[in-house]
Amino acid sequence: MKDLKGLFEHQLKDLHSAESQLVNALPKMAQKASNSKLKDAFEDHLKETKDHKQRLEDICNELNVKPTGEKCKAMEGLIKEAEGFMDEADNDDVMDAGLIAEAQRVEHYEISGYGTAVRYAKELGHSDIASKLQKTLDEEYNADNKLDKLAEHRLNEKAK
């Protein structure tokens, strides 16, 4: 990475790896959730995550960049941490509250990554690509807000 273009391409590959890993992790989280609204939130976000991955592939194709070749170690760690939690939770209410916490860590990581990618795209003059990345960023914020509402309006209270 010698310039912003190289750094931007690295970010896109890292995000692609993160989304790919998340496609595999979200079904496990949905399976562990006992609350139907939380289960639905994970299943809905799985569909979005597949769209995010495809959007990144389209962007990389447009830039003539191979989207693979990077391993997002941060997402790998976040998923490993979530899997560890899922093995330790003792009851359904604690599982649901903890799943929200783990999922929000993932969302916050993605929000950070997409925010950076949007900024880089704009600085490199890729306004069309910046708009596509902004759409994903907005969807990540919405997923985080949905999880917030689930936690605040019931699940954390039940875990007490």
Order of alpha helices (4+ residues) and beta strands (2+ residues): alpha-alpha-alpha-alpha-alpha-alpha
